[in-house]
Amino acid sequence: MTCINIARLDLCLYQGDTYEHQVEFVDDNGDLLDMSGWLYEAVIQDRNARHSMTIDSSNALDGLIILSLTAEETAAIGRQASWDLQRTSTDTPPIIETLLYGNVSTGRDVT
C-alpha cells in the first residue's frame, strides 16, 4: 500500500453553477499513483446538511479522481462549509484514510 499524506485544499464554489475538480495523485517523483481498488467518498458539511459529491474514479489506475456537483447541489450549499475526501479499502476490517480536506466558500448567485 502506498502512503499518501493528507493535504489541505480549499474549494471555491458559486451557488447554482456546476462544479468539477480533477485531483491527480502523484508520488514524490511526480509519477502518477495507482489509486484503484478503493471506494471513495467526498462530503461537504455546512451548518444545515451534508452534501455528497459525485466521484468518478474510472481513471484511478492513472491517479485521477474527479469530484463534481450539479447546479442544484451547489445551490443548496451554505456560504461557509468544510469538506473532505476519504478512501476506504475493501479489507475486513476496512482501512479508512482521509486524503484531502479544507474549507468551502460559496458565492451567491445573482441571476
C-alpha positions as a LaTeX table, in Angstrom:
\begin{tabular}{lrrr}
\hline
Residue & $x$ (\AA) & $y$ (\AA) & $z$ (\AA) \\
\hline
Met1 & 0.00 & 0.00 & 0.00 \\
Thr2 & 1.24 & 3.47 & $-0.90$ \\
Cys3 & 1.35 & 6.03 & 1.90 \\
Ile4 & $-0.38$ & 9.29 & 1.00 \\
Asn5 & $-0.01$ & 12.42 & 3.11 \\
Ile6 & $-3.22$ & 14.27 & 3.88 \\
Ala7 & $-3.39$ & 17.63 & 2.09 \\
Arg8 & $-5.47$ & 20.76 & 2.52 \\
Leu9 & $-7.43$ & 22.01 & $-0.49$ \\
Asp10 & $-9.90$ & 24.85 & $-0.05$ \\
Leu11 & $-12.77$ & 24.92 & $-2.57$ \\
Cys12 & $-14.47$ & 28.00 & $-4.02$ \\
Leu13 & $-17.93$ & 27.34 & $-5.45$ \\
Tyr14 & $-20.58$ & 29.58 & $-6.98$ \\
Gln15 & $-24.15$ & 28.73 & $-5.99$ \\
Gly16 & $-26.19$ & 27.47 & $-8.92$ \\
Asp17 & $-23.17$ & 26.60 & $-11.07$ \\
Thr18 & $-21.94$ & 23.12 & $-11.87$ \\
Tyr19 & $-18.60$ & 22.25 & $-10.29$ \\
Glu20 & $-15.89$ & 19.80 & $-11.28$ \\
His21 & $-12.44$ & 19.33 & $-9.83$ \\
Gln22 & $-9.86$ & 16.84 & $-11.06$ \\
Val23 & $-7.48$ & 15.55 & $-8.41$ \\
Glu24 & $-4.25$ & 13.96 & $-9.60$ \\
Phe25 & $-2.31$ & 11.85 & $-7.10$ \\
Val26 & 1.45 & 11.68 & $-7.64$ \\
Asp27 & 4.40 & 10.34 & $-5.67$ \\
Asp28 & 7.47 & 12.32 & $-4.56$ \\
Asn29 & 8.98 & 11.88 & $-8.04$ \\
Gly30 & 5.89 & 13.25 & $-9.78$ \\
Asp31 & 4.83 & 9.83 & $-11.06$ \\
Leu32 & 1.09 & 9.08 & $-11.05$ \\
Leu33 & $-0.09$ & 6.77 & $-8.24$ \\
Asp34 & $-2.39$ & 3.81 & $-8.80$ \\
Met35 & $-5.49$ & 4.79 & $-6.79$ \\
Ser36 & $-7.64$ & 1.88 & $-7.99$ \\
Gly37 & $-9.14$ & $-0.76$ & $-5.70$ \\
Trp38 & $-10.57$ & 1.71 & $-3.18$ \\
Leu39 & $-14.02$ & 3.16 & $-2.53$ \\
Tyr40 & $-14.16$ & 6.97 & $-2.43$ \\
Glu41 & $-16.45$ & 9.40 & $-0.63$ \\
Ala42 & $-16.37$ & 13.21 & $-0.63$ \\
Val43 & $-18.72$ & 15.20 & 1.61 \\
Ile44 & $-19.33$ & 18.91 & 2.11 \\
Gln45 & $-20.71$ & 19.79 & 5.54 \\
Asp46 & $-22.38$ & 23.16 & 6.12 \\
Arg47 & $-24.40$ & 24.30 & 9.14 \\
Asn48 & $-27.57$ & 22.58 & 7.97 \\
Ala49 & $-26.69$ & 19.48 & 5.96 \\
Arg50 & $-24.19$ & 17.06 & 4.48 \\
His51 & $-23.80$ & 17.20 & 0.71 \\
Ser52 & $-22.25$ & 14.22 & $-1.07$ \\
Met53 & $-20.13$ & 14.92 & $-4.11$ \\
Thr54 & $-20.26$ & 12.67 & $-7.16$ \\
Ile55 & $-16.97$ & 10.84 & $-7.64$ \\
Asp56 & $-15.64$ & 9.45 & $-10.90$ \\
Ser57 & $-12.82$ & 7.03 & $-10.13$ \\
Ser58 & $-12.81$ & 5.33 & $-13.55$ \\
Asn59 & $-9.25$ & 6.63 & $-14.13$ \\
Ala60 & $-7.99$ & 5.85 & $-10.62$ \\
Leu61 & $-5.41$ & 3.46 & $-12.08$ \\
Asp62 & $-3.81$ & 6.58 & $-13.60$ \\
Gly63 & $-4.03$ & 8.56 & $-10.35$ \\
Leu64 & $-7.06$ & 10.64 & $-11.34$ \\
Ile65 & $-10.21$ & 11.17 & $-9.26$ \\
Ile66 & $-12.89$ & 13.63 & $-10.44$ \\
Leu67 & $-15.21$ & 15.33 & $-7.95$ \\
Ser68 & $-18.38$ & 17.05 & $-9.17$ \\
Leu69 & $-21.59$ & 18.75 & $-8.10$ \\
Thr70 & $-24.66$ & 19.68 & $-10.13$ \\
Ala71 & $-26.03$ & 23.23 & $-10.24$ \\
Glu72 & $-28.85$ & 22.14 & $-7.93$ \\
Glu73 & $-26.35$ & 20.71 & $-5.44$ \\
Thr74 & $-24.18$ & 23.84 & $-5.32$ \\
Ala75 & $-27.31$ & 25.99 & $-4.87$ \\
Ala76 & $-28.09$ & 24.09 & $-1.66$ \\
Ile77 & $-24.67$ & 24.58 & $-0.02$ \\
Gly78 & $-24.37$ & 27.30 & 2.62 \\
Arg79 & $-21.91$ & 30.17 & 2.32 \\
Gln80 & $-19.36$ & 28.57 & 4.66 \\
Ala81 & $-18.69$ & 24.86 & 4.90 \\
Ser82 & $-15.94$ & 22.28 & 5.19 \\
Trp83 & $-15.25$ & 19.15 & 3.16 \\
Asp84 & $-13.10$ & 16.06 & 2.90 \\
Leu85 & $-12.28$ & 13.19 & 0.57 \\
Gln86 & $-11.81$ & 9.74 & 2.06 \\
Arg87 & $-10.94$ & 6.38 & 0.62 \\
Thr88 & $-11.98$ & 3.05 & 2.11 \\
Ser89 & $-10.37$ & $-0.31$ & 1.40 \\
Thr90 & $-12.35$ & $-3.46$ & 0.75 \\
Asp91 & $-10.42$ & $-5.22$ & 3.54 \\
Thr92 & $-12.06$ & $-6.62$ & 6.66 \\
Pro93 & $-11.90$ & $-4.55$ & 8.77 \\
Pro94 & $-11.74$ & $-1.72$ & 6.23 \\
Ile95 & $-8.95$ & 0.84 & 6.20 \\
Ile96 & $-10.26$ & 4.43 & 6.03 \\
Glu97 & $-7.93$ & 7.26 & 5.01 \\
Thr98 & $-8.64$ & 10.96 & 4.58 \\
Leu99 & $-6.81$ & 12.21 & 1.51 \\
Leu100 & $-7.94$ & 15.83 & 1.24 \\
Tyr101 & $-9.77$ & 18.30 & 3.47 \\
Gly102 & $-10.49$ & 22.00 & 3.58 \\
Asn103 & $-12.93$ & 24.88 & 3.74 \\
Val104 & $-15.61$ & 25.61 & 1.17 \\
Ser105 & $-16.51$ & 29.18 & 0.24 \\
Thr106 & $-19.69$ & 29.65 & $-1.76$ \\
Gly107 & $-20.50$ & 32.78 & $-3.73$ \\
Arg108 & $-24.15$ & 33.81 & $-4.12$ \\
Asp109 & $-25.88$ & 33.52 & $-7.47$ \\
Val110 & $-27.41$ & 36.80 & $-8.64$ \\
Thr111 & $-29.15$ & 35.67 & $-11.85$ \\
\hline
\end{tabular}
